[in-house]
Amino acid sequence: MDQKQKILIVEDNDFVRMQVVRYLKEADFTTVEAKDGNEALQAMDAEMATAIVDVRMEPMGGLDFVRALRGKDIDIPVIFMTGDQNTDLLEQAAKWGVNAVLIKPVMKERLIKAVQRAIAAKGRTA
């Protein structure tokens, strides 16, 4: 698998974002960073392999970001990161086609496996 794929990281907490970027770079991915959903929508391009998105951000959080993507018919795999563990979030994630939900703090191995699965799933549906 060609791992030099571009991953969008959308996280408003600088420390968490830097940690996720470090994990992905160590696994030989290319990263693009955004601090909220609006910034992420502007950073989107056709080369993005997947997006890793925090659920709770202002002014545009993860769910609104996914709704905006799907509204524009952008079918990129999305992985949520969150500290929440409520079932409503899981239902909403499933409704909007989110590939995985990772609970913070995100472990490196789980993150890399979720990204690899999301990219593989995108390849099967392309």
C-alpha positions in Angstrom: 0.0 0.0 0.0 1.3 3.4 -0.9 1.3 5.2 2.4 2.4 8.6 1.1 -1.2 9.6 1.2 -2.6 12.9 2.3 -4.5 12.9 5.6 -6.5 15.9 6.8 -6.4 16.4 10.6 -9.1 18.7 12.0 -8.6 19.4 15.7 -8.9 22.6 17.6 -6.6 21.5 20.5 -3.0 22.3 19.3 -1.4 19.5 21.5 -3.8 16.8 20.3 -3.4 17.9 16.7 0.4 17.9 16.9 0.3 14.4 18.5 -1.9 13.0 15.7 0.3 14.6 13.1 3.4 13.1 14.6 1.8 9.6 14.7 0.8 9.9 11.1 4.2 11.2 9.9 6.0 8.4 11.8 3.8 6.0 9.8 4.8 7.8 6.6 1.6 9.7 5.8 1.5 13.3 4.5 -0.6 15.5 6.7 -2.7 18.7 6.3 -3.9 20.5 9.4 -7.0 22.5 10.2 -8.3 24.0 13.5 -12.1 23.7 12.7 -14.5 22.5 10.1 -14.5 25.7 8.2 -10.8 25.7 7.8 -10.9 22.0 6.9 -13.5 22.6 4.1 -11.1 25.2 2.6 -8.2 22.8 2.8 -10.0 19.9 1.1 -8.7 18.7 -2.2 -9.1 15.7 -4.5 -5.8 14.2 -3.1 -7.1 13.7 0.5 -7.2 10.0 1.4 -9.1 10.5 4.6 -10.0 13.1 7.3 -9.5 12.7 11.0 -12.0 15.1 12.7 -12.6 16.2 16.3 -16.3 16.1 17.0 -16.5 19.2 19.4 -15.1 22.3 17.8 -16.2 25.9 17.3 -17.6 27.4 15.1 -17.9 24.2 13.0 -17.6 20.9 14.7 -17.1 17.4 13.3 -20.8 16.5 12.5 -21.4 19.8 10.7 -18.2 19.2 8.7 -19.3 15.8 7.6 -22.8 17.1 6.7 -21.1 19.8 4.6 -18.9 17.3 2.9 -21.8 14.9 2.1 -23.8 17.9 0.9 -21.1 18.7 -1.6 -21.0 15.0 -2.7 -17.5 14.6 -1.3 -17.2 11.0 -0.4 -13.9 11.0 1.6 -13.6 8.5 4.5 -13.9 10.3 7.9 -12.7 9.2 11.3 -14.0 11.0 14.3 -12.0 11.7 17.5 -13.9 12.5 20.6 -13.9 12.4 24.4 -17.7 11.7 24.2 -19.0 8.2 24.5 -22.7 8.7 24.0 -24.8 6.5 21.8 -26.3 9.5 20.0 -22.9 10.4 18.6 -22.4 6.9 17.3 -25.8 6.9 15.7 -25.1 10.3 14.0 -21.7 9.0 12.9 -23.3 6.0 11.3 -26.0 8.1 9.7 -23.5 10.3 8.0 -21.1 7.5 6.9 -18.3 8.1 9.3 -15.8 5.2 9.0 -14.7 5.0 12.7 -15.0 6.8 16.0 -11.8 6.9 18.1 -12.0 7.8 21.8 -9.4 10.3 23.1 -6.7 9.9 24.1 -6.1 8.3 20.7 -3.6 5.5 20.7 -1.1 5.5 17.9 -1.7 1.9 16.8 -5.5 2.3 16.7 -5.2 5.6 14.8 -2.9 4.0 12.1 -5.2 1.0 11.8 -8.3 3.1 11.5 -6.6 5.2 8.8 -5.5 2.2 6.9 -9.0 0.6 7.0 -10.6 3.9 5.9 -8.2 4.2 2.9 -8.8 0.5 2.0 -12.6 1.0 2.2 -12.3 4.0 -0.1 -10.3 1.9 -2.6 -13.1 -0.7 -2.6 -15.8 1.8 -3.3 -13.9 3.9 -5.9 
